Amino acid sequence: MKNRILSTAFLILITLFTSCKKEKEECQLDEDILKADIGLNIVRLERDFFSASKAEEFSYLFENHPYFAEKYLLADTYPSKEQLAAELLATHQDTLMRELFDEVMIHYPDIKGLETDLTNAFKYIKHYFPEFKVPKVYTFVSGFSSDLYIDEEMIVIGLDYFLPADHRFQAPDLPEYIAKRYEAKYIVPMIVTAISSVYNKTDLKQNSLVAEMIYYGKAYHFTKAILPCTPDEYIIGYSSEEVAACFDNEVLIWSYFVENDLLFETNPFEIRKYTGEAPSTVEISPDAPGRVGRWLGWNIVDDYQFNNDVQLRQLMEESDTEKIFKLSGYKPRP
């Protein structure tokens, strides 16, 4: 009965939100932070690789981009770089791969907007974490073998993953509820959220649902701090209607966690129900979006930061999730 009530509530609130959206307040980035010069230049490697017509030209590309060849192309796993070059030549002459490349070039004729947004994000990260080293950034067409490769030295963006949702080329291994997050507006938030893990010192050995909730909450809080003008839906991967419905049902969601003694649950199968990828959190309501535990963790972390006046670095370095939970003073908004 409770699930049916919650389900009805989500449906009603989503309908109300759709019919009467409020205008969003204009957001401005901090001009002082943007003054920094970090010299980011995204290299469009897909152009070079698809224009190569001889194996020798690939060898030249390996020499020009050795870290890319080693880490992304896994050159060391091949008997020789000549064999890798021959395999890449065959792949890039494949008809479907050529079509995929052409479609990427149609939808991404230039990446000035992406470069600007990523540059601004890196400036914000460097403002809060001066030791941050700006990585080399490449775009590529991987044939749906890699969406994003991210380490401290290099980022590779597989643009073929980020074609429009209704495009005939879609990643074959992604369920629809995840695939809807693979559009251009999600690229920078995905990258920033991934980078947050470098600074997120959460102690997951505490092995509880609330610990995992807070880990993700810190990741989303970091992303919002770095991308303050990015709507929440692009950070957590919900629709705007789902975000609004979650806030409007916050009391019901929180009550479910408390009444079922879930916060300090340690069973990984139970934890996954509330933080793992899924089309919905059916335990709460068929209409509650998946990963709702992560969303709730975000609210808890936001309250901890606000109520204790904690700076971003201090927040990310705090490893004690129970401390964050207790000092958050979290209460759902009525």
C-alpha angles and dihedrals in degrees: 000000000000091000091052091052092048091047092053090048093053092048094049094047094047089052092049092048092050093051097047113028116174120231111256119241114248113259125208127196119230107269092204091058092046092055091076116106112221100159100225116177119174111217116215099217094170089073093054095044096047093046092054110105101175133052089236090063090058090052088055090052090051089055092049094047106029097159091051090050092048102043104026103030092033091224093175091064091065123082088238140354088244089063091048090050092051091049092049091048091054092046095049092049091054110117096230092047090052090051091049091050091049091052092050090052090050093052096036105035087152133005101208092126092050091047092050094048093047092046091053091048092052090049090054092048091050090049092057096032109030091184090065110122114212107236127219109263125209134176119214144167106236101176088248093302097116131018101184130000112193132176132141092272104039145020122198118191115202098212092189088071091056102058117127116291092246095048118124090234110072133159105267096212100055123092114227096253090059097036091062088069092059101091132112096267091060097054099086096040089050091051094047092047090052091049089052089072089071090063100031105103096177112152103233089179084085081077100199135126092247090052091055091044090054092046090058091039090058090048092054092042089053091049092050091049090052094042102033094164095049113105115245093244092067091050099049097025099241126129115255088251091054092049091051093046092051092053092046090050096041093116092052093046093049092046090055092054093046098043092050094046091236103143096083095033111138101185104113092211091056092045091052091058090067104031105026127093111278137139090245143356094246093177088070100028138328086238096050109103120244121265091032088152089064090052091050090048089054090057092048092051092046090054092047091053094045099043094046099036091233120175119232096252092048090049094050092047094051105104100179106095094182089056091051091048095048096044094044091079084209117188125164116251109253 
